[in-house]
Amino acid sequence: MHSVREGERGMNFKELQEKIGIVFTDESLMRQAFTHSSYVNEQRGKRISDNERLEFLGDAVLELTVSQFLYKMFPKMSEGEMTKLRAAIVCEPSLVKFAELLQFGELVLLGKGEELTGGRQRPALLADVFEAFVGALYLDQGLDAVFQCLEKYVYPRIDKGEFTQVTDFKSQLQELVQQDSLGEIIYRILQERGPAHNREFVSEVILNGNQLGVGSGRSKKEAEQRAAALALMKIETKA
């Protein structure tokens, strides 16, 4: 069995670039982002680099770009809360979700041993590839291109409150409303849908009779947290 190369399964690099709407000037950088060390080890004598250095760079670029987004989007959020939220966004499970959304697993260049042991689905490997891709994109086109990509695939998920489980947005909203004497907050479950083993709740948050946000989640608490996150954004945008 040969190691899997680009084009042997699913999407290829050309299709990925079309999907994200960004064309690399130096496509070898992009290929390097998807090159696992196990693949390089099997290509002895060839000048091929793995993605580990790009992963190191991408980690720092992600921290910066996510930090800037949070700083601008949540002007009243404390340093501690921004730190918690950023940690939730750049942690391994979140990076794996982003990589899966973009079908990065189909493009990874793996050695045959890593392929046989299921490396293509290994969370740590997918998270590393996402960071390496960000690093490659930064080197190729700078921060603006990274922002453009994150605005399409990462920031909307923050807007939807997907990472609110580590941040208590309900308490933040309550504090903000009390501090500015804005009125009374009420949460109301609008809908319960799905079978008992896979229930989804939809909640709204109301301030003085006006709906400020609607959120959904696997529990009433999660749905309320997401609704509160959107309400905070709405209030802070107006401020």
Secondary structure, DSSP 8 states (H G I E B T S, - for coil): -----TTSSS--HHHHHHHHT---SSHHHHHHHTB-HHHHHTSTTS----SHHHHHHHHHHHHHHHHHHHHHH-TT--HHHHHHHHHHHHSHHHHHHHHHHTTGGGT-B--HHHHHTTGGG-HHHHHHHHHHHHHHHHHHH-HHHHHHHHHHHTHHHHHTTTTGGGS-HHHHHHHHHHHTT---EEEEEEEEES-GGG-EEEEEEEETTEEEEEEEESSHHHHHHHHHHHHHHHHHHH-
